[in-house]
Every structure is written in structure tokens, then in C-alpha cells.
Amino acid sequence: MDSVVTMPNLSVDGDRLWQSLMETACFGGTPKGGIKRLTLTEEDRAVRDWLVRQCEALGCRTDIDEVGNMFFTRPGTEPTLEPIAIGSHLDTQPTGGKFDGILGVLAGLEILRCLDASGYETRHPLMLVNWTNEEGSRFSPAMLGSGVHAGVFDRAYADARQATDGTSFGDALDAIGYRGKAQAGSIRMAAMLELHIEQGPVLERRGKDIGIVEGVQSMRWYDLVITGVEAHAGSTPMDARLDALVMAAEIVLLVERIARSHASSMGTVGCLEVHPNSRNVIPGQISMTVDLRHPEDDELDAMEATLRQKIHACFDERLTCSLTEIWRSPAVKFDVSCIDAVASGAAAAGYSSLRLHSGAGHDSAYIARVAPTAMIFIPCRDGLSHNEAESSTREQCQAGAQTLLNAVLRLDTHL
Ligand SMILES: [Zn+2]
């Protein structure tokens, strides 16, 4: 198909990438080997300063936008073309690991270094990106910087987000000196690719090197309140009870059954509050949550319809159940040509791969609204993430970065 285009044979340096991962892990490093680098803290400032130094040493131009998103551009041979962006986030959870987000930024840096060392010139400019506040741990919601870039939130909304200590996002951004001049969203990109650890066990279980991420699954959150009648546990016969907890147990199992009966879906009851939560009182009221996920919106519609129908069938006017949807995030479909670039990038390097959907949110989910986007996953040990023990090997990181480089070069010749 594209055999007339000769792809350059460039290899990332796995040792240099690993060295950068270990070096930056010191900014906020924890005794247990993880990282605590909450967004817009001194640790975040220090790693941002480090990244500026590395990119400027390669001759890249630095742009910072008004919510602190960082863009480092290496020129291409055709200046009228928009840049191909690569990147992720450098902030972590309070007990985060060394790879979540960071790998995607440092693999991008490794690609810039590799191109610099070889003297290879791309047609498009290449742009390394660090998105602000992906984690949403200090300032909710998550993916705030990429969300502002994509027009999901505006700058004023971002500035007003408050940490639990009362500090606002805007004040914290000013305090670390990373309020840039570029208007959010004004920096254009021809495409965006993000390398990330999977944060789940599928690649490891299936023995695959690379995940070709086709999108982010559709997610919905519901609150349920079940109301029965509190009564004495010793003197109310079993056939005279309106026990809200027994009905809640039915719903927990129902959610499990619904999720298991739709391939690739997930269903979770994560919270359950029992009232009055007393040993010898039949529970009168239960508040609970349901989280449903599926790669396709219409499949999730069907799951929700089953849930509502069964609930309707189980309850009457004496024992009631209200189900309220409180949040939804529609399915994200990544760009076909970006997905193909990732697939051929993995194949060209001889890596085994698997097509999958992301179970977690990522900056790329918002960027996909404004630019062709795709993601690459690598395995992480035991699927563990948001944990100080989070771990991928040097070889796995190298495979991800090489796939990313191959995909970037392919997009550069095709876009
Ligand atoms: Zn992440």
C-alpha cells in the first residue's frame, strides 16, 4: 500500500529512556519507590524545569499556555504543516508510580533526542506535550489541562478549581511560574499520539507487547436509593419485612449479571450505605452507586435498559428504588489513520500486539475532539497502577517508545 515510501530505520535508546525515568522519579520520590508529585506543587515545578532544560538543549521552542500546558516544538522541513504531537502528563497521584503519564512524556523526549542524534528531519514539526493536572487528585476534575485545550472547560473554570486546603488552581499555577502566554487551545496539532501504561492486566495476561488503543469506553455513574421499612430484627416475621438491604443485594448481583452477559463490559457497585446500620434493626434505607462501562454507547444503553427494567420489576410502592444517572462520558473513538500508524509501528518492530479499549480516562480522550488521536499501551506488572509499586520493565518501555517513534514517522509521511 505504502511501499513506495521508505521509512527511516531509527531506534530509540532504551537505556537513555530508562535513565530519564529514574532521574525524574526523584522529583517527589517516595520511600516506597513511587512518586508523590501532585500538580502545580514545587515537585511539579522542578520536573517542569528539568523538561524545559532537556528540550531547549535539543533546540526546541518552548510554549506554555494559560493553564500551564507545555509544548516543545522541533521544526520540520515543511513549516506550513501543523505539528505531530506526542506526550502525556508528569503529575501523579499522592501514592503514584514512576510510569503513569510520565512514560508518555519521557518517551516523547527520547524520540526528540533520537531524531536529534541521527540528524533526521521530519516533514511536520514534532511537538512534545505535558498536559497540566491529568490526575485530578489535587484539583478536580481530572484531565483539566487537556480539557481546556479541547474546549471542554474554559480557563476561568480551571482557575477556580480548589484544592482541599483552599488553594485555587489559578493561584497554584501562578505560584510555580507556569502561567504561559499562549491562549488555551490556540496551539494546533495535525495529530496526537500518547504512550501510557495499560493500568490493567490484559496485555500481561495475554502475553502481548503492545496495546493498540482504539478508543476509551463509554462510562455512566448512577446513584440508587432503596427505601423499605426499619423494624425490629427479633419480632418481625420473615414474611412481613420490607428489608432494603436484601433488595440491595439483589441489585449488586443484577449489576454483576448484566456486566457478565455483555462482552467487554464492566459493572461495579462501589459504595453502599446502610441505614440505620444497626445489628438488630432491619435496614430501612440503602444508598448505593452503580458504575457501568462498555466500549460502545448503544451497548451501554441496552445494559442500562435491562437494569431499569429489572429494578422496575422488583419493587412496588411499599419497597421503592430510585435510580439517578449522575455522570456520563460517551465512548471515544480514536482516529483510524492514527490507530493504523500505531499498528504498523508495532508490527515493523516485530512486537506482538492486541487491539483494546482504555478502561481509564486519558488526556487523549479530550484531544480526540480536536485532533486525530490514538494511544499505545504497554503492560504493567500485575496490572497495578495508581500505586507506588507500579512497574514496567526497561524492555517494555523501550518497546512502547519504539512503537511510538515508528508511528510518528509513519504519520509524518502520510498526513
Ligand atoms: Zn495517566
Residues whose N, C-alpha, C, O or C-beta is under 5 A from the ligand:
A	BS01	ZN	D100 G101
